[in-house]
Amino acid sequence: MNTIEDNLNQRIGARIRIERESRSWSLSELAERAGVSRAMIHKIERGESSPTAALLARLSGAFGISMSTLIARAEIQEGKLLRFADQPVWHDPQSHYLRRHVSPRGELPVDLVQIELPSGSDIPMPASAYAMARQLIWVQQGELLFMEGETAHRMRGGDCLELGPPNDCRFINDSGHICIYLVVRLNIPLT
C-alpha cells in the first residue's frame, strides 16, 4: 500500500470508531450488529487492516448509513467544487475494484460514485447498505451483472437501473473486460 491509501484507511478506521462511539456502542455490539468479528473491527479502527468493500457494507449497514456516506464522511471536505485530483479514491484490497467519490460534499442530497470493477469480481452488498436512500446504477463501459435479490439485471454501456426496495445485492463482472459504472445515490428515504 502507498502512503495515500494508508492515510485513507486510517481516516476510514477513525470514522468507523466515531460512528460507533457516537452511538455509544462497544466493539462487541458493533460486531454483533454487523456480523463482523470484534478483532477485525479493532484492527480497522486502528488502521492496521484494510477493510474490504463487503466488510464496509456490513459496518455501514449496521450504522444505518450507506457505504458511500461512511467513506464520504471520512474523506471529503465540505464545498461545492471537488476537483478530479482531489476526488477520494479507494481500492478494495480483496477484489481490487477502484471507487472514486465524484460529487462534492455540499447541500444536495446526492452522492455520485464511479466504480471500476475488474473482470472476475463478485461484490456482495447487504440490504442494510441500501436502506436509507434511492439509487441508480448507470453502466459507462463494459458489462455488469447486477443481482438484486433473486432478480438478475445484465447491463451494458449506457444502461441505467433504478434499484427497488432494499435487498441483498451482488455486483458481478463475469466478462473478460473492466466494467465502469456510476452509482447515483439520492439520500432520501424510500417511501
Secondary structure, 3 states (H helix, E strand, C coil): CCHHHHHHHHHHHHHHHHHHHHCCCCHHHHHHHHCCCHHHHHHHHCCCCCCCHHHHHHHHHHHCCCHHHHHHHHHCCECCCCCHHHCCEEECCCCCCEEEECCCECCCCEEEEEEEECCCCEEEECHHHHCCCEEEEEEEECEEEEEECCEEEEEECCCEEECCCCCCEEEECCCCCCEEEEEEEECCCCC
